[in-house]
Amino acid sequence: MQAIIDKIAGECVAVRLRMLNRIISNVYDDALRPLELKVSQMNILVAAAKMGTARPLEVCEYLHLDVSTLSRNVERMKARGWLEVVPDEDGRSQPFQLTPQGHKLLEKAVPAWNEAQQQVTRVLGDGFVHQLNRAVKRVGEETVAG
């Protein structure tokens, strides 16, 4: 049993990815901290900028977030003036968009994000980042096909 425990402790992909996620997220969060922004929030800003009018379920699908996590972040970001709700015929869904303040914040965040991106790429290596991008694409395709 000890051998199995050691194997899991030393090789579990889920554990390794979660550890790597926390470490890498901290690099981005440290870079964005002067703007009082977290990388998770920046990803929501980017999704909203990309979509124009961001529908919560589409953002959740795009970022692979659960609805409660997105909702919690959007509420905080609305309170800070970065996002605003867009009226919708449906009434149930609460689409949102960037405010002018949110656009400015995103523009200010780009240099910090670039710095973090370069730091992470240096540490992980170009090959690893390329493989990561391929893996994410492959998993996404299998999820759609599955």
Number of C-alpha atoms within 10 A of each C-alpha: 6 7 8 9 10 11 11 13 12 11 11 11 11 10 13 12 11 11 12 12 11 10 13 18 17 16 18 23 22 18 22 22 15 11 14 11 18 17 19 14 17 20 14 22 24 15 21 22 17 11 14 13 16 22 19 20 17 14 20 19 11 11 14 11 15 13 14 10 10 20 15 10 15 21 14 14 19 17 11 12 14 21 23 21 18 15 11 12 7 8 8 7 14 16 21 21 23 27 17 13 13 23 18 12 18 21 11 13 20 13 13 19 20 13 15 21 16 14 15 18 15 11 11 12 12 13 10 12 14 11 11 12 11 12 12 11 12 12 11 12 11 10 9 8 7 6
